[in-house]
């Protein structure tokens, strides 16, 4: 449903507005908008300043002070803040739009009412499917938003070279190319932390290209080891990190001159412990930044976005202004945007919230670049649908009908039972366990063991239409019924993961996703219990967050109906091809032991 | 005395060091230097961390942590800090080298023992004499320093277009050109604050060129008016300001998103009042930066430089670490250099001090880029003399011998007495008073009135050899003897100011400066009482700070001997052509009333 509306245009550069900003500040020409009588939450000085007026022109603040009467003319829209707080628009310092299964546009629609006016997004998932073209699509979509959506260039595509074949790969050359794009703000989380400490050419090259472009290198040091590997990683250049979980992690990062990014996502709860570095240990808060990393649509619809994070941080004992600094000026400063956004001050983009209760962060109205986007939690701006090109759709290339027999695992000749390796899902954790099980053989084919919760997992190649299917076993979902769930969200290479107790259902599920261009589907005895269509790269819906969240609820109910009681069960499903986190995973090359980074056989 | 030594080379870019930094951090190759057992003054976290080791390679920190044993190899120099403090090298956020009457090299020699390892210098004075070429000379000299000397491109040359003719003029085109030079860090103090608020084309163009280059616009809002003119100035783009004097000035600047630069120079004492914004009013200190602006050689030799400012700030009640932040990481961050310098952290230039008492800032050793520069207050590094080209010398172009008759002021025909305008010097203030006096006429020439402290002032054109001499009267120096003092430091256009009670001595003084290429000289009855040679642009000596300071002491004594008891008397002399500060000044176009910005006649 493409809208007739034109997308929002990029803000005029400050240099093109400067003369008008001065003219408005001096009262020589009227402002576009004046906000009167607010309490200025000043993230520079750390004060709340009563009785403040703001004057805005060209989407930027021209005047912030006690009286903007002189900026009001015939065409000026005047908003009475009635003594409420004027808070800078919130910034999400690191996040993945794809985690919401949404387009950038739908994500922005969902989070604008929650006060998020700037996002630093790493389109790592689409990059694994569509490479540089995919990054460019989201980059261009981002530029048409009414809020500020900056793009971090994905750094690790594929995540595990040699252990998987993603839809694309990005090297230093592609990264250098992207650094020249207008909306690229830096390098996305450098996840290959051993590679950085080992001076891996690809990692060092990617970082070098970013630093040469004067941009910010995002970090991702996913290890509790604060010894040499950490120091080697820091020396390699990442300027921030969001993988800390303990106060000591945050302190270590800040001491080394990095920004400690503290995340509260749908499944990340890393603020409470780490913020004690500030609240209990007195570490200077200026180097702390709040972010979400990954938010599901349901979280956005029900719990919020950066407003939720700021509220949570205040709940942990931070002063409201300190928490707000961590989601505004600290973020802007980190990305070299302090003169551009992240505060209510002259010259900055006029991104601000009218808030009736500061500690509760009760957001009455949201403005970005001087345009009202939301009021009382409802979107008021018309943000047109963004049309993705056909190349972004039809990315599920199966090349042939998948049959139940594709999932048949042939036993070694003459065996009646076999010992097999089993991927063991651990509830609420990303790592898996490398388990083993003894399974029966019937007609030369290995059977499953529903009683002991061992069913099949398959990775169906979907980028190049090779027709390849890797088969293995998984335990932990607890399916008690005939069923199969397939997903083209399959981190990080995003082939298709099919988990099932029944090979017919597995084939039906796989073919269904092939037919609709990707998404996630649950089939039981040939019947479709739940479906979330994700036609864009097989990763993103083109529907609203509310609709996606409702479909995800149906999916969750279907999984429970089939016997799965895991928390975040779908997320667990989608992570089983993540061949960078131990112990056992599946990829298009087969079963991978991530402890040794080696392909292993299904049979022990 | 050019030295055989080569100047220091610029530090290798981080991108060229990154692999070695990682290798040292990981213990795969030895560091150039390891500092053991220090107390890490961590300006990021705000902590002092005991028992810290630092490993350095290529002039950058590779490892900062509890144990650098693994970084030590055969060639590694190991320094035992013996539990003393490791403090980042100090940064001077805004200053003029010329104020010391020194070259960049001699300034660096003088301040390195005081712990200054980064300076942000605005070569405004040489720009008024030699234009872009002069800026380039100091820029290139700066690049050869062992410390970090960044150049702010002068923004207001001449200071008062139309009211004076400086040796050169710089417009937006020259500024855009300079922004591409490697060591230009931003735009120097935008002094024409009414011009910014009026959208003056030259000012707006200069700021635009700077912002387009992604660099920092320095401010200079020299007015106590925090109303509309201030808001108009802020809207025009300056990102810092060092002209505040009251706590409310600092607070106003920080609230508007500017950095409040607090200066303690030889004649500026603006820290004590303004720092109360932090110590008494709780304003967030992160947006405060310490600087000197102007330091005379005597101050450098006797009192120090940034160490003096930091000590003073601590003396005003700041915690040592907060004061140090204001002279290190805050400054670096402001200029976009946070990843490059201003802290002891991996990747940064290894600029640090070994300090035995933190609150007293007792500096035992000074290192820049891993090289020891000073120990126990004495320079230990050999910093070679920098040879200025001939075009920088011989800038005093008089084209002819100046005669006593050049200073004869002809009275209107037939008068025996005349009423004249007199520039009134005010002790310890930059503004002058517009006075009047009745003077006798003898032989058609106006006489002076030594009893009432009215003597002559002349501005001798010296840039283009026009032979022009502007004559007028001045009061306030209190000269009681036959004497004349001439100076080619004559802010901001730097012609030659001659003040005298005797026209013969005035001519001798002027010719003496013509002969030696500039400086300052005091003549009495034909005898030379004091001389400071400043052959470089007539602004800077090529001698050591100690020698210049000693000569300045002789000059001060000579002025006192002649009857002048003013504080900072030489500075008062050199400011009398500053046609931007009220009330009455002299320029090459004549007597100027700076209240109305109009040329006025000597006779009332």
Interface residues (C-beta under 8 A of the other chain):
Chain A: X14 X15 X18 X19 X21 X22 X23 X24 X25 X26 X27 X40 X42 X44 X45 X46 X47 X49 X62 X63 X64 X65 X70 X196 X197 X199 X204 X207 X208 X211 X212 X214 X228 X229 X231 X232 X234 X235 X236 X237 X239 X251 X254 X255 X256 X257 X282 X283 X284 X286 X287 X333 X336 X338 X339 X343 X345 X346 X347 X348
Chain B: X14 X15 X18 X19 X21 X22 X23 X24 X25 X26 X27 X40 X42 X44 X45 X46 X47 X49 X62 X63 X64 X65 X70 X196 X197 X199 X204 X207 X208 X211 X212 X214 X228 X229 X231 X232 X234 X235 X236 X237 X239 X251 X254 X255 X256 X257 X282 X283 X284 X286 X287 X333 X336 X338 X339 X343 X345 X346 X347 X348
